[in-house]
Amino acid sequence: MNINALQDMLGQSKYTVAFTGAGISAESGVPTYRGAGGMWNVYDPDKYANIDYFYQDPSYYWQFFRDVRYPSLHQAQPNTAHNALVSLERLSLLHTVITQNIDGFHQTAGSQKVLELHGSTRVYTCMQCKEQFSMHQVFEFLESKLPPTCPKCQGLIRPGTVMFGEALPMQVLHKAEEAALQADLFMCIGSSLVVQPAASFPVVAKQSGAWLVIVNKDPTPLDDMADLVFHQSASEVLVPLVQAKDMSQ
């Protein structure tokens, strides 16, 4: 019944936004941060994800990247939930994806309009000469040196992700806020909805008159505000939704 209700909302919506978190990539084998099996249960985010600690001891982050981050990402691929969002975009039923994720799976799957709030693990930059490197290049550097340094100038290399203690990119934030204000259907998919300021966008959308739909295995602080709540995986909701819309075209 809820899938039918969501299908009706999607059909009536003129501006649909998907807001995604770690839960959508969990089905690709990428560990989440919170909850059972979350990385933060094992690794201290105040060290590996903190910009001040990175400057103090960059080897801690890079050891985490070498042992955990890279192995979880380099073979992982977008899953059926990512592909379903691509299908909705191609059917002109989805306008924008706002993501908290840093894995780049939305773009790999084929989504065209993606706003990455927390940056990306796909790009790494020398802090001295600004040369950029891919995730695979940096991993190769790590085979001979930890922390890795730029082969051109020997400067420190940093990830393209936003760390604790850093501001989110203002241009991306403004675009995300504009999308939330324009949305008449705002779907939160695989997000715990506790990280600010990202978690404020569903509230902005709802207060601006949008339907709010939450798809997350665990309860979130905004469940009571939502018009529909699915305590299911992203694929369990998005795949049948796309199949229903394909059949109705």
C-alpha positions in Angstrom: 0.0 0.0 0.0 2.8 2.4 0.9 4.5 1.7 -2.5 1.2 2.6 -4.2 1.0 5.8 -2.2 4.6 6.7 -3.1 3.9 6.0 -6.7 1.0 8.4 -6.6 3.1 11.1 -5.0 5.8 10.6 -7.6 3.3 10.9 -10.4 1.9 14.1 -9.0 5.3 15.7 -8.2 6.8 18.3 -10.4 10.1 18.5 -8.6 11.3 15.4 -6.8 14.5 15.3 -4.8 16.3 12.2 -3.5 18.5 12.7 -0.5 20.8 9.7 0.1 23.0 8.5 3.0 25.3 5.6 3.7 22.4 3.1 3.8 22.0 3.2 0.0 25.6 2.1 -0.5 25.5 -0.5 2.2 23.9 -2.9 -0.3 27.1 -2.5 -2.4 29.1 -3.8 0.5 30.3 -0.4 1.7 30.2 -0.3 5.5 27.9 2.4 7.1 29.2 4.7 9.8 26.6 4.2 12.5 24.6 1.3 13.7 25.5 -2.4 13.8 28.7 -3.0 11.9 29.3 0.7 11.4 32.9 1.9 11.0 32.7 4.3 13.9 32.3 1.3 16.2 35.9 0.3 15.3 37.7 3.4 14.1 37.7 6.8 15.9 36.2 9.5 13.6 37.8 12.2 15.8 41.1 11.0 14.4 40.6 9.7 10.9 37.9 12.2 9.9 39.2 15.3 11.7 41.1 17.9 9.8 43.1 19.0 12.8 44.3 15.5 13.5 45.0 15.0 9.8 47.5 17.9 10.0 48.9 16.5 13.2 49.3 12.9 12.1 48.2 12.3 8.5 49.5 8.7 8.6 46.5 7.7 10.8 44.0 8.7 8.0 46.1 7.1 5.3 46.5 3.8 7.2 42.7 3.8 7.6 42.4 4.5 3.8 44.8 1.7 2.9 43.4 -0.9 5.2 39.6 0.0 5.2 38.5 2.7 2.8 40.2 1.5 -0.3 39.4 -2.2 0.0 35.7 -1.4 0.6 35.4 0.9 -2.4 37.7 -0.1 -5.2 35.8 -3.3 -6.1 32.3 -2.1 -5.0 29.8 -1.1 -7.6 26.5 0.8 -7.7 23.6 -1.4 -6.7 20.0 -1.7 -7.9 19.0 1.2 -5.7 21.4 3.6 -7.4 20.3 2.3 -10.7 16.7 2.8 -9.8 17.4 6.5 -9.2 19.0 6.8 -12.6 15.9 5.2 -14.1 13.7 7.8 -12.3 15.8 10.6 -13.6 15.6 9.2 -17.2 11.9 9.0 -16.9 11.9 12.7 -15.9 10.5 11.8 -12.5 13.6 12.8 -10.4 15.2 16.2 -10.6 18.1 16.2 -8.2 20.1 13.8 -6.0 21.6 15.3 -2.8 24.0 12.9 -1.2 25.9 12.7 2.0 27.9 9.9 0.5 31.5 10.2 -0.8 31.7 7.1 -2.9 30.7 8.5 -6.2 28.3 5.6 -6.9 25.5 7.9 -8.1 27.6 9.3 -10.9 29.1 5.9 -11.8 25.5 4.5 -12.1 24.6 7.4 -14.4 22.9 10.1 -12.4 23.5 13.5 -14.0 22.3 15.9 -11.3 24.2 15.0 -8.1 25.1 17.4 -5.2 27.9 15.9 -3.0 27.6 17.6 0.4 30.7 15.9 1.9 33.0 15.7 -1.1 34.3 12.6 -2.8 36.8 9.8 -2.3 37.4 9.8 -6.1 39.7 12.9 -6.1 42.8 13.6 -4.0 44.8 16.8 -4.1 48.3 17.9 -3.3 48.0 20.6 -0.7 51.1 22.3 -2.2 51.0 22.3 -6.0 47.2 21.3 -6.3 47.9 18.4 -8.6 45.0 16.0 -8.5 45.1 12.2 -8.3 42.6 9.3 -8.5 41.9 6.9 -5.6 43.8 4.2 -7.4 46.9 6.4 -7.9 47.0 7.3 -4.3 46.7 3.7 -3.2 49.7 2.9 -5.4 51.7 5.7 -3.8 50.9 4.1 -0.4 52.6 0.9 -1.4 56.0 2.8 -1.0 55.2 5.6 1.3 52.9 6.4 4.2 51.6 9.1 4.3 51.8 9.5 0.5 53.3 12.6 -1.0 52.9 14.3 -4.4 55.4 12.8 -6.9 55.9 16.3 -8.4 56.6 18.4 -5.4 56.6 16.0 -2.4 53.7 18.0 -0.9 51.1 16.3 1.4 48.2 14.8 -0.3 44.7 15.1 1.1 41.4 13.5 0.3 38.6 15.3 -1.5 36.2 14.7 1.3 35.0 17.3 3.9 36.5 16.4 7.3 35.2 17.3 10.7 36.3 20.9 11.4 35.9 22.0 7.8 33.0 23.9 6.3 30.8 22.2 3.7 31.2 23.7 0.2 29.0 26.8 0.1 28.0 26.5 -3.5 26.8 22.9 -3.0 25.0 23.9 0.2 23.2 26.7 -1.6 22.1 24.4 -4.5 20.9 21.8 -2.0 18.9 24.4 -0.1 17.3 25.6 -3.4 16.4 22.1 -4.3 14.8 21.5 -0.9 12.8 24.7 -1.2 11.6 23.8 -4.7 10.8 20.2 -4.0 7.2 18.9 -3.7 8.5 15.4 -3.0 11.6 14.9 -0.9 12.7 11.2 -0.5 15.3 10.5 2.2 17.0 7.2 1.4 19.4 5.4 3.7 20.2 8.3 5.9 20.1 8.4 9.7 19.2 12.1 9.5 21.3 13.1 12.4 24.3 14.8 10.7 23.9 18.6 10.4 23.5 20.7 8.4 22.6 18.0 5.9 19.7 16.7 8.1 18.1 20.1 7.9 17.2 19.8 4.2 14.3 17.4 4.8 12.9 19.8 7.3 13.2 22.7 4.9 11.4 20.7 2.2 8.6 19.6 4.5 8.1 23.1 5.9 8.0 24.4 2.3 5.1 22.1 1.5 6.8 19.0 0.1 5.8 15.4 0.8 8.5 13.9 3.0 9.3 10.2 2.5 11.8 8.3 4.6 13.4 5.0 3.5 15.8 3.7 6.2 16.2 0.4 7.9 16.4 2.1 11.3 14.1 4.7 12.8 15.2 8.4 12.3 14.5 11.5 14.3 12.2 12.8 11.5 10.0 9.7 11.1 7.1 11.4 12.9 7.3 14.3 10.5 7.2 12.1 7.4 4.2 11.4 5.2 5.5 7.9 4.4 8.1 5.8 6.3 9.6 2.6 5.0 11.9 0.7 7.5 13.3 -1.2 4.6 16.4 -1.2 2.4 16.7 1.3 -0.4 16.4 -1.4 -3.1 13.3 -3.0 -1.5 11.4 0.3 -2.0 13.1 1.9 -5.1 13.1 -1.2 -7.4 9.4 -1.9 -7.2 8.7 1.8 -7.5 10.6 2.0 -10.8 9.0 -1.2 -12.0 5.6 0.3 -11.3 6.4 3.5 -13.1 7.9 1.7 -16.1 4.7 -0.3 -16.5 2.6 2.9 -16.3 4.5 4.7 -19.0 
